[in-house]
């Protein structure tokens, strides 16, 4: 299954350059997760989103925490307080069972 996770941290979102710092760190440590960064300059939050493959929720949570900590440690900033963690799981369909798109007539 594919798991998509978002970790939201406090205070690092105030500085516009921190978004790039986090993106560089997560691209260096886990590029296969397709990391994306969003930040709120007003409230100072910064959110890191990435995806991973896992057999189940327990494995996904363990991997996600390790990936987040590696990326966070690669950012040249003091560790930020984690405010929120959100995740969603998407069951992958078998290729044989997947529907093929059919063209719609004009």
FENLINJO-V465442 format. One record per residue. N is the residue number from 1. RES is the residue in one letter. SS is DSSP state (A for helix, B for strand, O for the rest). BURIAL is 1 if it has 9 or more other ideal C-beta (glycine too) atoms within 8 Angstrom, else 0. Layout:
{{N,RES,SS,BURIAL} {N,RES,SS,BURIAL}}
This chain:
{{1,X,O,1} {2,X,B,1} {3,X,B,1} {4,X,B,1} {5,X,B,1} {6,X,B,1} {7,X,B,1} {8,X,B,1} {9,X,B,1} {10,X,O,1} {11,X,O,0} {12,X,O,1} {13,X,O,1} {14,X,O,0} {15,X,O,0} {16,X,A,0} {17,X,A,0} {18,X,A,1} {19,X,A,1} {20,X,A,0} {21,X,A,1} {22,X,A,1} {23,X,A,1} {24,X,A,0} {25,X,A,1} {26,X,A,1} {27,X,A,1} {28,X,A,0} {29,X,A,1} {30,X,A,1} {31,X,A,1} {32,X,A,0} {33,X,A,1} {34,X,O,0} {35,X,O,1} {36,X,B,0} {37,X,B,1} {38,X,B,0} {39,X,B,1} {40,X,B,1} {41,X,O,0} {42,X,O,0} {43,X,O,0} {44,X,O,1} {45,X,B,1} {46,X,B,1} {47,X,B,1} {48,X,B,1} {49,X,B,1} {50,X,B,1} {51,X,B,1} {52,X,B,1} {53,X,B,0} {54,X,O,1} {55,X,O,0} {56,X,O,0} {57,X,A,0} {58,X,A,0} {59,X,A,1} {60,X,A,1} {61,X,A,1} {62,X,A,0} {63,X,A,1} {64,X,A,1} {65,X,A,0} {66,X,A,0} {67,X,A,1} {68,X,A,1} {69,X,A,0} {70,X,A,1} {71,X,A,1} {72,X,A,1} {73,X,A,0} {74,X,A,1} {75,X,O,1} {76,X,O,0} {77,X,O,0} {78,X,O,0} {79,X,O,0} {80,X,O,1} {81,X,O,0} {82,X,B,1} {83,X,B,0} {84,X,B,0} {85,X,B,1} {86,X,B,0} {87,X,B,1} {88,X,B,0} {89,X,B,1} {90,X,B,0} {91,X,O,0} {92,X,O,0} {93,X,O,0} {94,X,O,0} {95,X,O,0} {96,X,O,0} {97,X,O,0} {98,X,O,0} {99,X,O,0} {100,X,O,0} {101,X,O,0} {102,X,O,0} {103,X,O,0} {104,X,O,0} {105,X,O,0} {106,X,O,0}}
